Amino acid sequence: MALLASLHRHDRAIVVTALLGVVVISWAYLLFGIKMPAPMPGMEGMAMPANWSAAYLALTLAMWLSMMAAMMLPSATPMLLFYDSIIRRQNPLDSTVSPTALFALGYLVVWAGFSVAAVVLQYGLDRASLLSPMMRTTSTALAGLILLAAGIYQLTPLKQACLRHCRSPLDFVMTYWRKGRAGALAMGLRHGLYCLGCCWMLMLLLFAGGVMNLAWITGIALFVLIEKVAPAGHWIGRAAGVALILWGGTVLASLA
Protein backbone atom coordinates (compact mmCIF):
# COMPACT_ATOMS: atom_id res chain seq x y z
CA MET A 1 0.00 0.00 0.00
CA ALA A 2 2.81 2.38 0.82
CA LEU A 3 4.38 1.59 -2.56
CA LEU A 4 1.13 2.37 -4.40
CA ALA A 5 0.72 5.59 -2.50
CA SER A 6 4.28 6.54 -3.39
CA LEU A 7 3.70 5.78 -7.08
CA HIS A 8 0.69 8.08 -7.22
CA ARG A 9 1.97 10.96 -5.11
CA HIS A 10 2.86 12.95 -8.21
CA ASP A 11 -0.56 12.56 -9.87
CA ARG A 12 -1.62 16.07 -8.91
CA ALA A 13 1.46 17.54 -10.56
CA ILE A 14 0.77 15.46 -13.69
CA VAL A 15 -2.82 16.71 -13.88
CA VAL A 16 -1.80 20.36 -13.41
CA THR A 17 1.02 20.03 -15.96
CA ALA A 18 -1.29 18.40 -18.50
CA LEU A 19 -3.94 21.11 -18.12
CA LEU A 20 -1.34 23.85 -18.37
CA GLY A 21 0.19 22.15 -21.39
CA VAL A 22 -3.11 21.98 -23.28
CA VAL A 23 -3.86 25.64 -22.54
CA VAL A 24 -0.35 26.80 -23.53
CA ILE A 25 -0.37 24.76 -26.74
CA SER A 26 -3.83 26.08 -27.65
CA TRP A 27 -2.81 29.70 -27.11
CA ALA A 28 0.47 29.11 -28.98
CA TYR A 29 -1.49 27.76 -31.94
CA LEU A 30 -3.76 30.80 -31.92
CA LEU A 31 -0.75 33.12 -31.76
CA PHE A 32 1.63 31.40 -34.14
CA GLY A 33 0.05 28.39 -35.77
CA ILE A 34 -3.01 29.65 -37.68
CA LYS A 35 -2.23 30.00 -41.37
CA MET A 36 -5.52 31.34 -42.69
CA PRO A 37 -5.32 33.29 -45.97
CA ALA A 38 -4.39 36.91 -45.21
CA PRO A 39 -6.53 39.73 -46.59
CA MET A 40 -5.07 41.97 -49.28
CA PRO A 41 -3.94 45.42 -48.11
CA GLY A 42 -6.91 47.74 -47.83
CA MET A 43 -9.42 44.87 -48.00
CA GLU A 44 -9.48 43.92 -44.28
CA GLY A 45 -13.03 45.18 -43.65
CA MET A 46 -14.61 43.98 -46.88
CA ALA A 47 -16.83 40.91 -47.24
CA MET A 48 -14.94 38.48 -49.45
CA PRO A 49 -16.18 34.86 -49.27
CA ALA A 50 -13.38 32.37 -48.68
CA ASN A 51 -12.61 29.32 -50.75
CA TRP A 52 -14.01 26.59 -48.51
CA SER A 53 -11.71 23.78 -49.58
CA ALA A 54 -11.14 20.73 -47.38
CA ALA A 55 -7.90 22.29 -46.13
CA TYR A 56 -9.60 25.58 -45.28
CA LEU A 57 -12.40 23.73 -43.48
CA ALA A 58 -9.86 21.74 -41.46
CA LEU A 59 -7.94 24.91 -40.54
CA THR A 60 -11.14 26.65 -39.51
CA LEU A 61 -12.21 23.76 -37.29
CA ALA A 62 -8.72 23.54 -35.76
CA MET A 63 -8.88 27.26 -35.03
CA TRP A 64 -12.22 26.96 -33.22
CA LEU A 65 -11.12 23.87 -31.29
CA SER A 66 -7.98 25.68 -30.16
CA MET A 67 -9.95 28.78 -29.20
CA MET A 68 -12.42 26.83 -27.10
CA ALA A 69 -9.65 24.95 -25.28
CA ALA A 70 -7.65 28.15 -24.72
CA MET A 71 -10.64 30.18 -23.56
CA MET A 72 -12.61 27.63 -21.53
CA LEU A 73 -10.13 25.26 -19.88
CA PRO A 74 -8.70 27.91 -17.50
CA SER A 75 -12.17 28.59 -16.09
CA ALA A 76 -12.83 24.84 -15.77
CA THR A 77 -9.57 24.16 -13.92
CA PRO A 78 -11.01 24.73 -10.39
CA MET A 79 -13.68 22.10 -11.11
CA LEU A 80 -11.13 19.64 -12.53
CA LEU A 81 -8.76 20.05 -9.59
CA PHE A 82 -11.61 19.73 -7.11
CA TYR A 83 -12.73 16.51 -8.80
CA ASP A 84 -9.13 15.25 -8.71
CA SER A 85 -9.02 15.94 -4.95
CA ILE A 86 -12.26 14.03 -4.32
CA ILE A 87 -11.02 11.03 -6.31
CA ARG A 88 -7.76 11.01 -4.36
CA ARG A 89 -9.57 11.05 -1.00
CA GLN A 90 -11.96 8.29 -2.00
CA ASN A 91 -9.30 6.02 -3.53
CA PRO A 92 -5.90 7.00 -2.11
CA LEU A 93 -4.21 3.93 -3.63
CA ASP A 94 -5.47 4.56 -7.19
CA SER A 95 -4.16 7.00 -9.75
CA THR A 96 -6.30 10.10 -10.29
CA VAL A 97 -4.83 10.90 -13.69
CA SER A 98 -7.12 8.67 -15.75
CA PRO A 99 -10.49 9.68 -14.24
CA THR A 100 -9.54 13.37 -14.21
CA ALA A 101 -8.44 13.12 -17.83
CA LEU A 102 -11.78 11.51 -18.73
CA PHE A 103 -13.64 14.32 -16.94
CA ALA A 104 -11.63 16.87 -18.95
CA LEU A 105 -12.25 14.90 -22.14
CA GLY A 106 -16.01 14.97 -21.58
CA TYR A 107 -15.83 18.71 -20.98
CA LEU A 108 -13.86 19.31 -24.17
CA VAL A 109 -16.14 17.06 -26.24
CA VAL A 110 -19.01 19.46 -25.52
CA TRP A 111 -16.95 22.43 -26.70
CA ALA A 112 -15.80 20.44 -29.72
CA GLY A 113 -19.47 20.09 -30.62
CA PHE A 114 -19.89 23.83 -30.24
CA SER A 115 -16.84 24.34 -32.47
CA VAL A 116 -18.46 22.30 -35.24
CA ALA A 117 -21.64 24.39 -34.93
CA ALA A 118 -19.55 27.59 -35.00
CA VAL A 119 -17.83 26.48 -38.21
CA VAL A 120 -21.24 25.83 -39.80
CA LEU A 121 -22.40 29.29 -38.70
CA GLN A 122 -19.21 30.87 -40.00
CA TYR A 123 -19.70 29.13 -43.35
CA GLY A 124 -23.26 30.43 -43.58
CA LEU A 125 -22.22 33.99 -42.75
CA ASP A 126 -19.35 33.79 -45.20
CA ARG A 127 -21.56 32.50 -48.02
CA ALA A 128 -23.97 35.36 -47.30
CA SER A 129 -21.05 37.81 -47.65
CA LEU A 130 -21.44 38.93 -44.03
CA LEU A 131 -17.86 38.26 -42.89
CA SER A 132 -14.65 40.15 -43.49
CA PRO A 133 -11.36 38.27 -44.02
CA MET A 134 -10.73 38.79 -40.28
CA MET A 135 -14.01 36.92 -39.70
CA ARG A 136 -15.82 39.90 -38.27
CA THR A 137 -19.33 40.60 -39.43
CA THR A 138 -19.52 43.37 -41.98
CA SER A 139 -23.16 44.04 -41.05
CA THR A 140 -23.56 46.76 -38.43
CA ALA A 141 -27.10 45.55 -37.78
CA LEU A 142 -25.93 41.97 -37.16
CA ALA A 143 -23.12 43.16 -34.87
CA GLY A 144 -25.62 45.20 -32.87
CA LEU A 145 -28.03 42.29 -32.63
CA ILE A 146 -25.27 39.95 -31.42
CA LEU A 147 -24.21 42.43 -28.73
CA LEU A 148 -27.82 43.01 -27.67
CA ALA A 149 -28.66 39.28 -27.60
CA ALA A 150 -25.51 38.48 -25.60
CA GLY A 151 -26.41 41.19 -23.07
CA ILE A 152 -29.99 39.99 -22.68
CA TYR A 153 -28.84 36.38 -22.27
CA GLN A 154 -26.50 37.43 -19.46
CA LEU A 155 -29.58 38.37 -17.41
CA THR A 156 -31.74 35.29 -18.13
CA PRO A 157 -32.52 32.61 -15.49
CA LEU A 158 -30.93 29.94 -17.71
CA LYS A 159 -27.64 31.81 -17.82
CA GLN A 160 -27.69 32.36 -14.06
CA ALA A 161 -28.53 28.71 -13.33
CA CYS A 162 -25.68 27.46 -15.53
CA LEU A 163 -23.29 30.01 -14.01
CA ARG A 164 -24.13 28.81 -10.48
CA HIS A 165 -23.10 25.25 -11.40
CA CYS A 166 -19.88 26.53 -12.98
CA ARG A 167 -19.04 28.64 -9.92
CA SER A 168 -19.67 25.91 -7.34
CA PRO A 169 -17.63 22.71 -7.82
CA LEU A 170 -18.85 21.33 -4.47
CA ASP A 171 -22.53 21.66 -5.36
CA PHE A 172 -21.92 20.13 -8.78
CA VAL A 173 -20.07 17.12 -7.34
CA MET A 174 -22.66 16.55 -4.61
CA THR A 175 -25.52 16.71 -7.12
CA TYR A 176 -24.08 14.82 -10.10
CA TRP A 177 -21.49 12.45 -8.65
CA ARG A 178 -20.92 9.26 -10.68
CA LYS A 179 -18.47 6.51 -9.85
CA GLY A 180 -15.86 4.99 -12.11
CA ARG A 181 -14.33 6.06 -15.39
CA ALA A 182 -17.66 6.09 -17.22
CA GLY A 183 -18.95 8.29 -14.43
CA ALA A 184 -15.98 10.65 -14.83
CA LEU A 185 -16.72 11.05 -18.53
CA ALA A 186 -20.43 11.57 -17.86
CA MET A 187 -19.68 14.22 -15.24
CA GLY A 188 -17.33 15.97 -17.66
CA LEU A 189 -20.02 16.00 -20.32
CA ARG A 190 -22.59 17.39 -17.91
CA HIS A 191 -20.25 20.07 -16.61
CA GLY A 192 -19.40 20.96 -20.19
CA LEU A 193 -23.09 21.37 -20.98
CA TYR A 194 -23.53 23.74 -18.04
CA CYS A 195 -20.48 25.66 -19.21
CA LEU A 196 -21.90 25.79 -22.72
CA GLY A 197 -25.20 27.07 -21.36
CA CYS A 198 -23.28 29.73 -19.46
CA CYS A 199 -20.98 30.95 -22.22
CA TRP A 200 -22.27 30.13 -25.71
CA MET A 201 -23.54 33.66 -26.39
CA LEU A 202 -20.24 35.11 -25.18
CA MET A 203 -18.48 32.94 -27.75
CA LEU A 204 -20.74 34.29 -30.51
CA LEU A 205 -19.42 37.74 -29.64
CA LEU A 206 -16.35 36.65 -31.58
CA PHE A 207 -18.29 37.30 -34.77
CA ALA A 208 -18.93 40.87 -33.62
CA GLY A 209 -15.31 41.64 -32.69
CA GLY A 210 -13.48 39.35 -35.09
CA VAL A 211 -12.85 35.62 -34.77
CA MET A 212 -9.17 36.23 -35.55
CA ASN A 213 -8.89 39.29 -33.30
CA LEU A 214 -6.56 38.07 -30.56
CA ALA A 215 -7.29 41.05 -28.30
CA TRP A 216 -11.01 40.28 -28.51
CA ILE A 217 -10.39 36.56 -27.86
CA THR A 218 -8.24 37.37 -24.84
CA GLY A 219 -10.77 39.84 -23.45
CA ILE A 220 -13.64 37.34 -23.66
CA ALA A 221 -11.49 34.60 -22.13
CA LEU A 222 -10.54 36.83 -19.20
CA PHE A 223 -14.16 37.83 -18.67
CA VAL A 224 -15.27 34.16 -18.63
CA LEU A 225 -12.58 33.39 -16.04
CA ILE A 226 -13.51 36.35 -13.84
CA GLU A 227 -17.22 35.61 -14.08
CA LYS A 228 -16.67 32.03 -12.92
CA VAL A 229 -14.02 32.37 -10.22
CA ALA A 230 -14.17 35.92 -8.82
CA PRO A 231 -16.15 36.30 -5.56
CA ALA A 232 -18.46 38.84 -7.21
CA GLY A 233 -18.37 37.12 -10.59
CA HIS A 234 -22.14 36.75 -10.91
CA TRP A 235 -22.63 40.49 -10.33
CA ILE A 236 -19.85 41.28 -12.79
CA GLY A 237 -21.66 39.09 -15.30
CA ARG A 238 -24.92 40.97 -14.78
CA ALA A 239 -23.16 44.33 -15.11
CA ALA A 240 -21.57 43.13 -18.34
CA GLY A 241 -25.02 42.14 -19.57
CA VAL A 242 -26.31 45.67 -19.02
CA ALA A 243 -23.22 47.10 -20.74
CA LEU A 244 -23.69 44.81 -23.74
CA ILE A 245 -27.36 45.78 -24.02
CA LEU A 246 -26.43 49.47 -24.02
CA TRP A 247 -23.62 48.86 -26.52
CA GLY A 248 -25.83 46.84 -28.85
CA GLY A 249 -28.65 49.36 -28.55
CA THR A 250 -26.26 52.20 -29.40
CA VAL A 251 -24.98 50.32 -32.48
CA LEU A 252 -28.51 49.66 -33.70
CA ALA A 253 -29.60 53.23 -32.97
CA SER A 254 -26.78 54.49 -35.18
CA LEU A 255 -28.56 52.88 -38.13
CA ALA A 256 -31.71 54.94 -37.66
N, C-alpha and C positions, 0 to 999 in steps of 0.2 A: 504493500500500500504506500509506503514511504517513497518507493521507487517511482510508482505511477504519479504520485503527487509532484515529485521532483521533475518528471518528464513534462508535466503540463503547467509548470509554474510560469513559463514564458508565454502562455497562450494569450494573455491580455496584450502583451507587447506585439504579438503577431497580428492580432485583430486590429489594433490601432495603426500599425505600420501598413497593413493592407488597405484600410480605409483611406489613410493619408496618401498612399500610393495611387489609388484609383482617382482621387480628387486631383492630385498634382498632374497625373498623366492626362486627365480630361482637360484641365485648364491649359496645359502645355499644347495639347492638340488644337484647342481654340485659338491660342496665341500664335502658334508656329506651324501647325500641321494642315490647316484648311487651305486647299488649293482651288478655290472656286474661281471661275473666270472673272477677271478684273474688269470694271467698267472703263470705257474709253474716256480720256480727259474731257471734262465738260458735260458728260452724260450721266453723272452719278445719280441725279434725281429723276431721270426719265424712266418711263415704263418701257422696258425692252424684254419681251419674253425670252427665257433661256431655252437652250436646246436640251430638252429632257432626254438625253441618252441614258443608257444603263449606267455608265460611269458617273454621270452627273447625279442621277438618282441615288446611287450608292454614296456619293460624297455628301449629298444633302442629308440622307438618313444618318450617316456617321456624325455629321455636324450636330444634328438634333440630339442624338444619343449622348454625345460628349457634353453638350450643353446641359442636359437634364442631370447627368451624373455630377457635373461640376457645380451646378446650382443647387441641387436638392440633397446630395449626400451629406454636406456639412450640417444641415439642419436636422438630418435624421440620425446623426452620430450619437446624441444623448440617448435616444431610444435604443440604438444598437448596443451601446456600452452598458446600458441598464439591463438589457436582455442578457448580455454576456455575463454580467454579475449574478443574475438570478440562476442561470444555468450552472455557474461555478459553485454556488452555494448548495444547490440541490444535488449535484453530482460532482463532488470535489475530486474524484478519481478519474473522471472522464474529460477528454479535451473539449473545450468550448469553441474551438475554431470552426469545426464543421457546422454545428447548428447555427452559430452566428452568421457564418457565410451564407447559409441557406436563407436565413431571415433577410439578409441584405439582398440576396438574389431575388427573392419574392418582391421586395420593395422596388428594385430596379426593373423587374419585368413590367410592373404597372407603368412606370415612366417610359419604358420602351414602347409600350402600346400607345401612350400619348404621343411619342415621337413619330410613330407611323401616321397617326391621325394628323399631326402637324405638317408632315410632308405632303399629305393629300390636300390639306388646306392651302399650303403654299403653292402647290401645283395649280389648284383652282384659281387662286388669286393671280398667279403668274399668267395663266392662259387668258384671264380676263383683262390683262394689261393693267393690273392694279398694284404691281410691285416694281420698285426700282432695282437696279443691279445690287444694291446693298440690302435688298429684301425688306425694304420699308415701304409701307403703302403709299402710293402716290395720290390717293384720294383723301382730301382733307376731311370730307364727311365721314369716311370709314374710320379714319384715325380718331376723330371726335367720338364716334359711336363706341369704339373699342375702349377708349378712356372712360367714357360715361358708364358703359356696362361693367367694366372692372371695378369702378367705384361703387356702383350699386350693389354688386355681388359681395363686396367687402362687408356690407352691412346686413346681409341676409342671414336668417337663422341657420341655413345649411352651412354657410361659410363658418359661422361661429361654432357650430357643433363639431365640424371637422377640425377646426383650429384647437378646440379644447382637447381632443384626442391626441393631436400632435404635440401639444404643450405638456401633457401629463403622462409620461411613460408608466408610472405606477398604476394609474387608473386603467390604462390600456392593457397592461399585463394582467391585472386582476380580473378584468372583464373578458378578455379574449385568449387567456392562456390555453395552449395546446401542447401536449407532450410529444417528444420524439422529433426526428428530423422532418417528417411530413408536417408536424405541427409547427415547426420553425418556419417552413416555407409558407404555410397557410397564414401564419401571423404576419410574415413579411408582406404577403399580398394584401392582407387586410389593412395593415398600416399604410402601405403604399396607396390604397384606395382612399383612405382618409386624407393623406397628403395631397393626392390628386384633387379631391374635393375642396381642399383648402386653397390650392395654388394654381389651378388650371387657368383661371382668368388672368392671373398675374403673368403667366407664361405667354398668353396671347398678346400681352402688351409689347412683346418683342416685335410684332408686326407694325406697331405704331412707332416704335423708336428705332427699328432696324435690327433684323435678326443677326446681322454681322457687325453690329455696333457693340464693341467690347465694353465701352463705358456703360451702355444701357444694360447689357448682360450682367455686369458686375454690380450695378446699382440694384437691380431686381434681386439678385442672389443675396446681397447684404440685407435687403429689406426682409426677404423670406426668413433669413437666419434670425434677425432681430425680432420679428413678429413671433417666432416660435420659442425663442429661448430667453428673451429679455423679460424681467419681472412685469413690466407694463406692456408687454408685447401685444396683448389683445386690444388695449386702448390705442396703441400706436397704429395697429391695423385699421381700427375704426377711423382714426384721424386721417390716415392715408386714403380711406374710402371717400371721405368728404372732399379731400383735396383733389382726388381724381374726378369726382363728379363736377367740381367747379372748373377744373381744367378742361374736361370734355365739353361741358356746357359752353365755356368760352370759345373753344375751337368751333363748335357748331354755330354759335352766335355770329362768328366772324363771316359765316357764309350768307347771312341774311342781307 
